[in-house]
Amino acid sequence: MIKLYKSYLFRDKSPIIYAIRDLREKCGMTPLQVAENGGPSTTSQWNWDYGTTQRPQEASTTAAIRAMGYNIAIVDGKNKIVYALNPNEYRHRLQRKRKPKKNGNT
């Protein structure tokens, strides 16, 4: 049985696809410019907008949003920001910790 979430329903595509397209239009960037700024490829963006992609990867959507100069935030019911993603604060989590070798040498 598939578990359905009552708070996150969509028929065709994830709402994040429409949000990213709106942001792209708002900032006046083309998919090529987004890709050149570190966002996903133009093919991926085309597939979001016109292709069969329904739920893009979170890493790809975050890259697109950041490439346009925006950030991701969680807001409460009163539109007050309760959390904003700042990748610089979490760089240390992205770095792999080296496992010590079995003989005790690092």
LUMBAKOL-82215 format. One record per residue (C-alpha): residue number from 1; residue in three letters; x, y, z. Coordinates in Angstrom, 1 decimal. Example, Ala and Ser with C-alpha at 12.3 -4.5 7.8 and 13.67 -1.06 7.14 Angstrom:
<mipas>
    nr   rest        x        y        z
     1    ALA     12.3     -4.5      7.8
     2    SER     13.7     -1.1      7.1
</mipas>
This chain:
<mipas>
    nr   rest        x        y        z
     1    MET      0.0      0.0      0.0
     2    ILE      1.2      3.5     -0.9
     3    LYS      1.1      6.1      1.9
     4    LEU     -0.3      9.4      0.7
     5    TYR      0.4     12.6      2.5
     6    LYS     -2.7     14.8      2.9
     7    SER     -0.6     18.0      3.1
     8    TYR      1.3     17.4     -0.2
     9    LEU     -0.9     16.6     -3.1
    10    PHE     -0.4     17.4     -6.7
    11    ARG     -1.8     15.9     -9.9
    12    ASP      0.8     16.5    -12.5
    13    LYS      4.1     17.9    -11.3
    14    SER      5.6     18.9     -8.0
    15    PRO      4.9     22.6     -7.0
    16    ILE      8.6     23.2     -6.8
    17    ILE      8.9     23.0    -10.6
    18    TYR      6.4     25.8    -11.0
    19    ALA      8.1     27.8     -8.2
    20    ILE     11.5     27.5     -9.9
    21    ARG     10.0     28.5    -13.3
    22    ASP      8.4     31.5    -11.7
    23    LEU     11.7     32.5    -10.1
    24    ARG     13.5     32.1    -13.3
    25    GLU     11.1     34.4    -15.1
    26    LYS     11.1     36.9    -12.2
    27    CYS     14.9     37.2    -12.2
    28    GLY     15.0     37.3    -16.1
    29    MET     17.3     34.3    -16.4
    30    THR     17.2     31.7    -19.1
    31    PRO     17.8     28.0    -18.4
    32    LEU     21.2     28.3    -20.0
    33    GLN     22.2     31.1    -17.6
    34    VAL     20.9     29.1    -14.6
    35    ALA     23.0     26.1    -15.7
    36    GLU     26.1     28.3    -16.3
    37    ASN     25.7     29.7    -12.7
    38    GLY     25.9     26.2    -11.2
    39    GLY     22.3     25.0    -11.6
    40    PRO     21.1     21.9    -13.3
    41    SER     21.6     21.3    -17.0
    42    THR     19.3     22.9    -19.6
    43    THR     18.0     19.4    -20.4
    44    SER     17.0     18.8    -16.8
    45    GLN     15.2     22.2    -16.6
    46    TRP     13.4     21.5    -19.9
    47    ASN     12.3     18.1    -18.6
    48    TRP     10.9     19.8    -15.5
    49    ASP      9.0     22.4    -17.5
    50    TYR      7.8     20.4    -20.5
    51    GLY      9.0     16.8    -20.1
    52    THR      7.9     13.9    -17.9
    53    THR      9.8     14.8    -14.8
    54    GLN      7.3     15.0    -11.9
    55    ARG      9.5     15.1     -8.8
    56    PRO     13.0     16.5     -9.4
    57    GLN     15.8     15.7     -7.0
    58    GLU     16.1     18.0     -4.0
    59    ALA     19.8     18.7     -4.8
    60    SER     18.9     19.8     -8.3
    61    THR     16.1     22.1     -7.2
    62    THR     18.4     23.6     -4.6
    63    ALA     21.1     24.2     -7.1
    64    ALA     18.7     25.9     -9.5
    65    ILE     17.4     28.2     -6.7
    66    ARG     20.9     29.1     -5.5
    67    ALA     22.1     29.6     -9.1
    68    MET     19.4     32.3     -9.5
    69    GLY     20.6     34.1     -6.4
    70    TYR     17.9     32.9     -4.1
    71    ASN     18.0     30.8     -0.9
    72    ILE     15.6     28.2      0.7
    73    ALA     13.7     29.1      3.8
    74    ILE     11.0     27.5      5.9
    75    VAL      8.2     29.9      6.9
    76    ASP      5.5     29.5      9.4
    77    GLY      1.8     30.2      8.8
    78    LYS      2.4     34.0      9.3
    79    ASN      5.2     34.0      6.7
    80    LYS      7.8     34.5      9.3
    81    ILE     11.1     32.8      8.4
    82    VAL     11.8     30.1     11.0
    83    TYR     14.7     28.5      9.2
    84    ALA     16.9     29.6      6.3
    85    LEU     19.4     27.3      4.7
    86    ASN     22.9     28.7      4.7
    87    PRO     25.3     26.2      3.0
    88    ASN     28.4     27.9      4.4
    89    GLU     27.4     26.9      7.9
    90    TYR     27.2     23.2      6.9
    91    ARG     30.3     22.8      4.7
    92    HIS     31.9     20.8      7.5
    93    ARG     29.1     18.3      7.3
    94    LEU     29.8     17.8      3.6
    95    GLN     33.4     16.9      4.1
    96    ARG     33.9     13.2      4.5
    97    LYS     35.6     12.2      7.8
    98    ARG     38.5      9.9      7.1
    99    LYS     38.2      6.5      8.8
   100    PRO     41.3      5.4     10.6
   101    LYS     43.2      2.6      9.0
   102    LYS     43.1     -0.8     10.7
   103    ASN     46.7     -0.7     11.7
   104    GLY     46.2      2.6     13.6
   105    ASN     47.8      4.9     11.1
   106    THR     45.8      7.8      9.7
</mipas>
